[in-house]
Amino acid sequence: MTTTSPPTAFFVFFLITTATFHVCFYNNNNVTCFQNEKEALLKFKQDLKDPSNTVENCCRWAGIVYDTLTGHVHEIRLQHPYNDLYGETEAEYQAYLRSKLRGKVNPSLLDLKHLRYLDLSSNDFVRTPIPGFIGSIATLRYLNLSRAGFGGTIPPQLGNVTAMRFLDLKGNDVLPSRNLQWLSGLVSLRHLDMSGVNLSKALDWLQVTSDLPSLVELHLSGCELKYVVSPSLTTKINFMTLNILDLSWNNLGPSIRGWIPGLNNLLSLDLSYCLFSSPIPSGLQNMTSLRVLDLSWNFFNSTIPNWLYTLTHLESLSLPVNRLQGEISIAIENLTSLVSLDLLGNQLQGSIPTSLGKLCKLKTIDLLDNMFSWEVSDVLVSFSRCKCPMLEVFYLGSNNLLSHLPDELGQLKNLNSFDISRNSFSGPIPMSIGRLSSLKLLDLSYNKFNGTIPETIGRLSSLKELYLSYNKFYGTIP
């Protein structure tokens, strides 16, 4: 005969757990809601002005994410959808502003001992300071306060969160506390974005960020950066783990050339709107791993250097509005990974090389507002020979092109925007244009096209914009 003893340990555990959490339904799943965490969230809620009034209790607050095993709060996702509302009505804009969270961030968040993720981005905290107590949430790995309307000084206590991997403070009216030394403690940081933060007095920005041992992405666009590193320190700036660097909208001057070319691990480099005024730095030719290169809106005032065509991993090349001169080399065919090419608003001339059409991965080509001449039909024919043409956007407007449209144009099935306005194209529009079922924009205006408008144009069911003015068409409109 055997006897069984009551499961005392289990019974005691059951009493403890039932005393410390509630079970409720959230998104059709059982969720454990610990009493202390519920109280912390309700205090947090009380200090917020929440126009949408989304919280009923701790289990039904959209944006609060629980760990499915332990039931502890792991994530707070209360970001507001970012929208610049370009072209929206005033009423819609005001409604958008009213829907944002306001108020202040309650220190009750410190009671959420398992919080890893905090996102309050694109709300409006009306220039209240970023709470220093966030630096005491030791478990935090992700912090996004971008465009949230914070003001004052960035609390250096943020540097105490050594587990932090993602930090985004962009678009707030905040200033660093004299320097950026507080960043030095973030040894696990992989992503840092402080774009739009005034760092003009943080003269140590380069030394500090380059010493972060895990940094993969650095975004400091529009920070009024100043470059004050002595030549002796240049060799110590290596960003060993950095893949993505954005220093756009900063007047960094020529001294940046001393260390940028040494970042051989970079995959993406954005130096647009930096007011460079000399030829494209030749040191960039050593950055053979680059996938994205954006040098738009500078003043290079030179030809496209031949070494640029050796960066065979490039997927996106942006050089618009740079006063570039001369011709595009046939060596552009070496850029076999290229998906996007932007040379808008330069002074490039000569013919567009047929070899451009060999780049079968290209989706976007913008050659608007240059001085190209001669034929371009061979380029379109060359694209049509790709096994699967990817071309979606082709802008050639405002050049000096003397050409015609080949029948092979109809084989570019993915084309959705085609602008060749303000040139000297002639001849008829090919009937094959009716096969471009994805076409949304077609601009053939200000050319010398003649003949009748093909009835197949009427089959373009996706077409939103059609410009045919200032040509020599006759007959009826289909």
C-alpha positions as CSV (number, residue, x, y, z in Angstrom):
1,M,0.0,0.0,0.0
2,T,1.4,3.4,-0.9
3,T,0.5,6.8,0.4
4,T,0.8,10.2,-1.2
5,S,1.7,13.4,0.6
6,P,0.0,16.7,-0.4
7,P,2.1,18.8,-2.8
8,T,3.0,21.4,-0.1
9,A,5.6,23.3,-2.2
10,F,3.2,23.6,-5.1
11,F,0.4,24.8,-2.9
12,V,2.6,27.5,-1.3
13,F,3.8,28.6,-4.8
14,F,0.1,28.8,-5.9
15,L,-0.8,31.0,-3.0
16,I,2.1,33.3,-3.7
17,T,1.4,33.7,-7.4
18,T,-2.3,34.1,-7.1
19,A,-1.6,36.9,-4.6
20,T,0.7,38.8,-7.0
21,F,-1.0,38.6,-10.4
22,H,-4.3,38.7,-12.1
23,V,-5.2,36.7,-15.1
24,C,-7.2,38.3,-17.9
25,F,-7.7,38.1,-21.6
26,Y,-5.7,40.2,-24.1
27,N,-5.9,39.6,-27.8
28,N,-7.6,36.3,-27.1
29,N,-4.6,35.0,-25.0
30,N,-4.3,34.4,-21.3
31,V,-2.1,37.1,-19.8
32,T,-0.7,37.2,-16.3
33,C,-0.9,40.8,-14.9
34,F,1.2,41.3,-11.8
35,Q,-0.3,43.6,-9.3
36,N,2.8,45.8,-8.8
37,E,3.2,46.1,-12.6
38,K,-0.5,47.0,-13.0
39,E,-0.1,49.7,-10.4
40,A,3.0,51.0,-12.1
41,L,1.3,51.2,-15.5
42,L,-1.8,53.0,-14.0
43,K,0.5,55.6,-12.4
44,F,2.2,56.0,-15.7
45,K,-1.1,56.4,-17.4
46,Q,-2.3,59.0,-14.9
47,D,0.5,61.4,-15.8
48,L,-0.3,61.1,-19.5
49,K,-2.8,63.1,-21.5
50,D,-4.2,60.3,-23.7
51,P,-6.8,61.7,-26.2
52,S,-7.5,58.2,-27.5
53,N,-8.1,56.9,-24.0
54,T,-6.8,53.4,-25.0
55,V,-6.2,52.0,-21.5
56,E,-8.9,50.2,-19.6
57,N,-6.7,48.1,-17.4
58,C,-3.2,46.8,-17.5
59,C,-4.2,43.8,-19.7
60,R,-6.1,45.8,-22.3
61,W,-3.6,48.6,-23.0
62,A,-2.7,48.4,-26.6
63,G,1.1,48.7,-26.9
64,I,1.9,46.9,-23.6
65,V,3.6,43.7,-24.5
66,Y,3.9,40.8,-22.0
67,D,6.4,38.0,-22.0
68,T,4.4,34.9,-22.9
69,L,6.2,32.7,-20.4
70,T,6.6,34.9,-17.3
71,G,3.7,37.4,-17.8
72,H,6.0,40.4,-17.0
73,V,5.8,43.6,-19.0
74,H,8.7,43.5,-21.5
75,E,7.8,46.2,-23.9
76,I,5.9,49.6,-24.0
77,R,5.1,50.5,-27.6
78,L,3.2,53.8,-27.4
79,Q,4.7,55.4,-30.5
80,H,2.4,57.7,-32.5
81,P,2.4,57.1,-36.3
82,Y,4.9,59.6,-37.8
83,N,3.3,61.7,-40.6
84,D,4.5,64.9,-42.0
85,L,1.0,65.4,-43.5
86,Y,2.2,67.0,-46.6
87,G,-0.7,68.1,-48.6
88,E,-3.3,67.3,-45.9
89,T,-6.0,69.8,-44.8
90,E,-5.6,72.0,-41.8
91,A,-8.4,70.1,-40.0
92,E,-6.7,66.8,-40.6
93,Y,-3.4,68.2,-39.4
94,Q,-4.9,69.6,-36.2
95,A,-6.7,66.3,-35.5
96,Y,-3.4,64.5,-36.0
97,L,-1.7,66.8,-33.4
98,R,-4.5,66.4,-30.9
99,S,-4.2,62.6,-31.1
100,K,-0.7,62.6,-29.7
101,L,0.2,61.6,-26.1
102,R,1.2,64.5,-23.8
103,G,2.0,65.0,-20.2
104,K,5.0,63.6,-18.5
105,V,6.7,60.2,-18.0
106,N,6.1,58.9,-14.5
107,P,9.0,57.3,-12.6
108,S,6.7,54.3,-11.8
109,L,8.3,52.7,-14.9
110,L,11.2,51.8,-12.5
111,D,8.8,49.2,-11.0
112,L,8.8,47.4,-14.3
113,K,11.9,45.3,-13.5
114,H,11.8,43.4,-16.8
115,L,11.2,46.3,-19.2
116,R,13.4,45.9,-22.3
117,Y,11.7,48.1,-24.9
118,L,10.4,51.7,-24.5
119,D,9.1,53.6,-27.6
120,L,7.3,57.0,-27.1
121,S,8.3,58.4,-30.4
122,S,6.3,61.0,-32.4
123,N,4.3,62.1,-29.4
124,D,4.4,65.6,-27.9
125,F,5.8,66.0,-24.4
126,V,5.8,69.8,-24.9
127,R,9.5,70.4,-24.2
128,T,9.5,68.6,-20.9
129,P,13.0,67.2,-20.1
130,I,13.9,63.6,-20.9
131,P,13.5,61.9,-17.5
132,G,16.9,61.1,-15.9
133,F,15.4,58.1,-14.1
134,I,15.4,56.2,-17.4
135,G,19.1,55.7,-16.8
136,S,18.1,53.4,-13.9
137,I,16.1,51.0,-16.0
138,A,19.0,48.6,-16.2
139,T,17.2,46.0,-18.3
140,L,16.4,48.5,-21.1
141,R,17.8,47.5,-24.5
142,Y,15.7,49.7,-26.8
143,L,14.8,53.4,-26.3
144,N,13.1,55.4,-28.9
145,L,12.2,59.0,-28.0
146,S,12.5,60.4,-31.5
147,R,10.3,63.4,-32.5
148,A,8.6,63.3,-29.1
149,G,8.8,67.0,-28.3
150,F,11.3,66.7,-25.4
151,G,13.4,69.7,-24.5
152,G,16.2,70.7,-22.1
153,T,19.4,68.8,-21.6
154,I,20.0,65.2,-22.4
155,P,20.4,63.5,-19.0
156,P,23.9,61.9,-18.8
157,Q,22.3,59.1,-16.7
158,L,21.3,57.5,-20.0
159,G,24.9,56.3,-20.2
160,N,24.3,54.0,-17.2
161,V,22.1,51.6,-19.2
162,T,25.0,49.4,-20.3
163,A,22.6,46.9,-21.9
164,M,21.2,49.5,-24.3
165,R,21.5,48.4,-28.0
166,F,19.2,51.0,-29.7
167,L,19.0,54.7,-28.8
168,D,17.0,57.2,-30.9
169,L,16.7,60.8,-29.8
170,K,16.4,62.5,-33.2
171,G,14.1,65.5,-33.8
172,N,13.9,66.7,-30.2
173,D,14.9,70.2,-29.0
174,V,17.5,68.9,-26.7
175,L,21.1,69.6,-26.0
176,P,23.9,67.4,-24.7
177,S,25.4,68.3,-21.3
178,R,28.6,70.0,-22.5
179,N,30.0,66.9,-24.1
180,L,29.0,63.3,-25.1
181,Q,31.1,61.5,-22.5
182,W,28.0,59.9,-21.1
183,L,27.8,57.8,-24.3
184,S,31.0,56.0,-23.4
185,G,29.1,53.8,-21.0
186,L,26.9,52.3,-23.7
187,V,29.2,49.5,-24.6
188,S,26.5,47.4,-26.1
189,L,25.0,50.2,-28.3
190,R,24.5,49.2,-31.9
191,H,22.2,51.9,-33.2
192,L,22.6,55.6,-32.3
193,D,20.4,58.4,-33.9
194,M,20.7,61.9,-32.7
195,S,19.8,63.7,-35.9
196,G,18.6,67.2,-35.5
197,V,20.1,67.5,-32.0
198,N,22.4,70.6,-31.7
199,L,25.9,69.1,-31.1
200,S,27.8,72.3,-32.0
201,K,29.3,72.5,-28.5
202,A,30.0,68.7,-28.2
203,L,33.5,68.9,-29.7
204,D,34.2,65.4,-28.6
205,W,31.5,63.8,-30.8
206,L,33.9,62.0,-33.1
207,Q,36.2,60.6,-30.5
208,V,33.4,59.4,-28.3
209,T,31.3,57.7,-31.0
210,S,34.3,56.1,-32.6
211,D,35.2,54.4,-29.3
212,L,31.8,52.7,-28.9
213,P,32.9,49.1,-29.4
214,S,29.6,47.7,-30.8
215,L,28.3,50.6,-32.9
216,V,26.9,49.5,-36.2
217,E,24.7,52.5,-37.2
218,L,25.4,56.2,-36.5
219,H,23.0,58.9,-37.6
220,L,24.0,62.5,-36.9
221,S,22.2,64.4,-39.7
222,G,21.8,68.1,-39.2
223,C,23.6,68.3,-35.9
224,E,25.8,71.4,-36.6
225,L,28.8,69.2,-36.1
226,K,32.3,70.7,-35.9
227,Y,35.4,68.8,-36.7
228,V,38.1,69.5,-34.2
229,V,40.4,66.5,-34.2
230,S,44.1,66.9,-34.4
231,P,46.0,64.9,-37.1
232,S,47.6,62.7,-34.4
233,L,44.2,61.4,-33.3
234,T,43.0,60.7,-36.9
235,T,44.6,57.3,-36.9
236,K,42.7,56.3,-33.8
237,I,39.3,56.9,-35.5
238,N,38.4,53.6,-37.0
239,F,34.8,52.6,-36.1
240,M,35.7,49.0,-36.4
241,T,32.1,47.7,-36.3
242,L,30.4,50.6,-38.1
243,N,28.3,49.7,-41.2
244,I,26.1,52.8,-41.6
245,L,27.2,56.4,-41.3
246,D,24.9,59.4,-41.9
247,L,26.6,62.9,-41.4
248,S,24.3,64.7,-43.9
249,W,23.3,68.4,-43.5
250,N,26.5,69.3,-41.6
251,N,29.2,71.7,-42.9
252,L,32.2,69.5,-42.0
253,G,34.7,71.1,-44.3
254,P,37.6,69.4,-46.1
255,S,39.1,68.0,-42.9
256,I,36.7,65.1,-42.9
257,R,38.7,63.6,-45.8
258,G,41.4,62.7,-43.3
259,W,39.4,59.9,-41.7
260,I,36.3,59.0,-43.7
261,P,38.3,57.0,-46.3
262,G,39.7,54.7,-43.6
263,L,36.2,53.3,-42.8
264,N,36.6,50.2,-45.0
265,N,33.8,48.3,-43.4
266,L,31.1,50.8,-44.3
267,L,28.1,49.6,-46.2
268,S,26.2,52.9,-46.3
269,L,27.6,56.5,-46.3
270,D,25.5,59.7,-46.5
271,L,27.4,63.0,-46.9
272,S,24.7,64.8,-48.7
273,Y,24.2,68.6,-48.1
274,C,27.7,68.9,-46.5
275,L,28.8,71.8,-48.8
276,F,31.9,70.0,-50.2
277,S,33.4,72.2,-52.9
278,S,36.2,70.2,-54.4
279,P,36.4,67.0,-56.5
280,I,34.9,63.8,-55.0
281,P,37.4,62.5,-52.4
282,S,39.6,59.9,-54.1
283,G,40.0,58.1,-50.8
284,L,36.5,56.8,-51.1
285,Q,37.8,54.3,-53.8
286,N,39.1,52.1,-50.9
287,M,35.6,51.7,-49.5
288,T,34.9,48.7,-51.7
289,S,32.2,47.3,-49.5
290,L,29.8,50.2,-50.0
291,R,26.2,49.4,-50.9
292,V,24.8,53.0,-50.6
293,L,26.7,56.2,-51.4
294,D,24.8,59.5,-51.1
295,L,26.8,62.7,-52.0
296,S,23.9,64.7,-53.2
297,W,23.7,68.5,-53.1
298,N,27.4,69.4,-52.8
299,F,29.6,71.4,-55.1
300,F,32.1,68.9,-56.5
301,N,32.3,70.7,-59.9
302,S,34.2,67.9,-61.6
303,T,33.8,64.9,-63.8
304,I,32.7,61.5,-62.4
305,P,36.0,59.9,-61.4
306,N,36.8,56.6,-63.1
307,W,37.4,54.8,-59.8
308,L,33.7,55.3,-58.9
309,Y,32.9,52.7,-61.5
310,T,35.0,50.1,-59.6
311,L,32.7,50.1,-56.5
312,T,30.9,47.0,-57.8
313,H,28.8,46.4,-54.7
314,L,27.0,49.7,-55.0
315,E,23.2,49.3,-55.0
316,S,22.4,53.0,-54.6
317,L,24.4,55.9,-56.1
318,S,23.1,59.5,-55.5
319,L,25.0,62.4,-56.9
320,P,22.3,65.0,-57.8
321,V,22.9,68.7,-57.9
322,N,26.7,68.7,-57.8
323,R,27.7,70.6,-60.9
324,L,29.2,67.4,-62.3
325,Q,30.5,67.7,-65.9
326,G,31.7,65.5,-68.7
327,E,30.2,62.2,-69.8
328,I,29.1,59.0,-68.1
329,S,31.7,56.4,-68.9
330,I,30.8,53.1,-70.6
331,A,32.5,51.6,-67.5
332,I,29.2,52.1,-65.7
333,E,28.4,48.6,-66.8
334,N,30.7,47.4,-64.0
335,L,28.2,48.5,-61.4
336,T,26.2,45.3,-61.8
337,S,24.6,45.5,-58.3
338,L,23.1,49.0,-59.0
339,V,19.4,49.4,-58.2
340,S,19.1,53.2,-58.0
341,L,21.0,55.8,-59.9
342,D,20.4,59.5,-59.3
343,L,22.3,62.1,-61.3
344,L,19.6,64.8,-61.5
345,G,20.5,68.5,-61.9
346,N,24.1,68.3,-63.1
347,Q,25.8,69.5,-66.2
348,L,26.6,66.0,-67.7
349,Q,26.7,65.9,-71.5
350,G,27.4,63.7,-74.4
351,S,25.5,60.5,-75.1
352,I,24.0,58.2,-72.5
353,P,26.1,55.0,-72.8
354,T,24.3,51.9,-74.1
355,S,26.1,49.9,-71.5
356,L,23.7,51.5,-68.9
357,G,21.1,49.1,-70.3
358,K,23.2,46.1,-69.2
359,L,22.4,46.9,-65.5
360,C,19.4,44.6,-65.3
361,K,18.9,45.2,-61.5
362,L,18.3,48.9,-62.0
363,K,14.8,50.0,-60.8
364,T,15.3,53.8,-60.7
365,I,17.2,56.1,-63.1
366,D,17.0,59.9,-62.7
367,L,18.9,61.9,-65.3
368,L,16.6,64.9,-65.3
369,D,17.9,68.3,-66.0
370,N,21.3,67.7,-67.5
371,M,22.8,68.3,-71.0
372,F,22.7,64.8,-72.5
373,S,22.3,64.7,-76.3
374,W,22.1,62.1,-79.2
375,E,20.1,58.9,-79.2
376,V,18.8,57.1,-76.2
377,S,16.7,54.4,-77.9
378,D,19.5,51.9,-77.9
379,V,19.6,52.2,-74.1
380,L,15.9,51.2,-73.9
381,V,16.5,48.4,-76.3
382,S,19.3,47.2,-74.2
383,F,17.1,47.1,-71.0
384,S,14.5,45.1,-72.9
385,R,17.1,42.4,-73.5
386,C,17.4,41.7,-69.7
387,K,15.9,38.4,-68.9
388,C,13.6,40.1,-66.3
389,P,13.8,43.9,-66.7
390,M,13.4,45.5,-63.3
391,L,13.2,49.2,-64.4
392,E,10.4,51.1,-62.7
393,V,11.3,54.7,-62.9
394,F,13.1,56.4,-65.8
395,Y,13.5,60.2,-65.8
396,L,15.2,61.8,-68.7
397,G,13.4,65.2,-68.9
398,S,15.0,68.5,-69.6
399,N,18.0,67.3,-71.7
400,N,18.9,67.8,-75.4
401,L,18.1,64.3,-76.6
402,L,17.4,63.7,-80.3
403,S,15.8,60.3,-80.3
404,H,12.7,58.2,-80.9
405,L,10.9,55.6,-78.8
406,P,11.6,52.0,-79.9
407,D,8.9,49.3,-80.0
408,E,10.9,47.4,-77.3
409,L,9.7,50.0,-74.8
410,G,6.6,47.8,-74.3
411,Q,8.8,45.0,-72.8
412,L,9.6,47.0,-69.7
413,K,6.6,45.6,-67.9
414,N,7.5,47.0,-64.4
415,L,7.8,50.6,-65.6
416,N,5.5,52.9,-63.6
417,S,7.0,56.4,-64.2
418,F,8.4,57.5,-67.5
419,D,9.4,61.1,-68.1
420,I,11.2,62.3,-71.2
421,S,9.7,65.7,-71.4
422,R,11.5,68.8,-72.7
423,N,13.7,67.0,-75.2
424,S,13.6,66.6,-79.0
425,F,12.1,63.1,-79.3
426,S,10.4,62.6,-82.6
427,G,8.4,60.0,-84.6
428,P,5.2,58.3,-83.4
429,I,4.5,56.8,-80.0
430,P,4.9,53.0,-80.4
431,M,1.7,50.9,-80.1
432,S,3.6,48.7,-77.7
433,I,3.2,51.4,-75.0
434,G,-0.2,49.8,-74.2
435,R,1.6,46.8,-72.7
436,L,3.0,48.9,-69.8
437,S,0.2,47.8,-67.4
438,S,2.0,49.2,-64.4
439,L,2.5,52.7,-65.8
440,K,1.2,55.5,-63.5
441,L,3.0,58.6,-64.9
442,L,3.7,59.2,-68.6
443,D,5.2,62.6,-69.6
444,L,6.0,63.1,-73.3
445,S,5.3,66.8,-73.3
446,Y,7.5,69.4,-75.0
447,N,9.0,67.2,-77.7
448,K,8.5,66.7,-81.5
449,F,6.4,63.6,-81.5
450,N,4.0,63.3,-84.4
451,G,1.3,61.0,-85.8
452,T,-1.8,59.8,-84.0
453,I,-2.0,59.0,-80.4
454,P,-2.1,55.2,-80.3
455,E,-5.4,53.7,-79.1
456,T,-3.4,51.3,-76.9
457,I,-2.8,54.2,-74.5
458,G,-6.4,53.8,-73.5
459,R,-5.6,50.4,-72.1
460,L,-3.3,51.7,-69.4
461,S,-5.6,51.1,-66.5
462,S,-3.0,52.2,-63.8
463,L,-2.3,55.5,-65.4
464,K,-2.8,58.5,-63.1
465,E,-0.9,61.3,-65.0
466,L,-0.6,61.8,-68.7
467,Y,1.2,64.7,-70.4
468,L,1.2,65.0,-74.2
469,S,1.2,68.7,-74.8
470,Y,3.5,70.6,-77.1
471,N,3.9,67.9,-79.7
472,K,2.6,67.5,-83.3
473,F,-0.2,64.9,-82.8
474,Y,-3.2,64.8,-85.0
475,G,-6.4,62.8,-85.1
476,T,-8.7,61.8,-82.2
477,I,-7.8,61.2,-78.6
478,P,-8.4,57.5,-77.9
